[in-house]
Amino acid sequence: MLPLKSMRGRLRLKRMVSAHIRKKRGLEAWWLGRRWPRAQGWRSHGTRALIPSWPRGGLARFVGMLGLVCWAFAFASSAVRAQSEPAAGQPRKAPAETTPETQVLKAGLVGPKESPWWQVFSALDRTLRHQSKGEVALEPSALGLEVNEANLVAEAKFDILALTSTGACALDNQLCPRPGVKSAAKVLASPELAQRLAKQGWMLMGGGVAGSVHLFSTEAARAEKPATQASAWVMRGEEPLYLPFFKKRGASVVVAPLAEAPVLFKKRSPLIFASTPLAVVYFQWHPALKGYSDAPIGDFLAVTVLRQAAWTSLSAEGQTSLKEGFAKAHRILLNMLRKKSTESLNVLSSLGLEPGSL
């Protein structure tokens, strides 16, 4: 015990209390306060004059608090995602235009990707998904121009077939656009055709003339008919179309597959064959050719059919969407094909092929 009654004791106690108060106030200032450096001007201190000088340990506490805030934010975000996303094992919701009940119709298309068939049917798929509210969709497959269309008709691989004249012949004999006889357009509009196709399990979704067929030759065409008869090439699968036509002209006919065309161009000369300008440009046959018939010998068809089983499985609204969609798509397709056929003929003329009589 300090002798408080003595002057020395009271003075000593007063000093101890004052020291304790100063120490306590210093701790509080160290904990709560921040000491700012004295700015003597921008030139002397620059940006450092504007940055607080944290006391020892203050930066660590600030980083710790910042980490705690980040963790709390991440936890809240994960909780929101967990409420919005489906639980594990549950399927996600499909878009409005595609539902688990969507009937996907497989479509076999003549021609490669980026061909008129592919462009039109890809756009038709998006239209059908929207207009039918997800009931009907298309799954187009580009089969190329080398495909055997007769086999496509006989097989049951596709719900929809987009065919050329060759496939139209395989569907119905009266649909064959025989050279010199322009009757295919009338046959397409006849109710008898619909009845005949129905017996085979098909229904017509659209069709029409998509271009013209010309004769092409490895010899230059002339103004008058040639004195000597050339050999004629008929592609395998197109015998119903062109075999009677060339035999009637007295030509010696060679039936060969598409892959043998370049060999025939070199071995047999003169050689003539029937084709569309679009096919000649696509297969790059023009270097071996010299002429083509100025007048077309027949029509080139584009026909699309649908299996009746797929049609009857749709609702009335789905059938309406499908029918309206195909009607519009076929008008666009025929216009594109006719335009490309004319452009291809102009390209062949610019490359040196001469029009004339073959």
Secondary structure, DSSP 8 states (H G I E B T S, - for coil): ---TTSHHHHHHHHHHHHHHHHHHHHHHHHHH--B------HHHHGGGGGS-B--TTHHHHHHHHHHHHHHHHHHHHHHHHHHHS--TTS-----TT--TT-EEEEEEESB-TTSHHHHHHHHHHHHHHHHTTTSEEEEEEE-BTTS-HHHHHHS-S-SEEEE-HHHHHHH-GGG---TT---HHHHHT-HHHHHHHHHTTEEEEEEEEEEEEEEEESS--BSS--SS--EEEEETT-HHHHHHHHHHTT--EEEE-GGGHHHHHHHSSSEEEEE-HHHHHHTT-GGG--EEESS--EEEEEEEEEEHHHHHTS-HHHHHHHHHHHHHHHHHHHHHHHHHHHHHHHHHHHTT-EEEB-
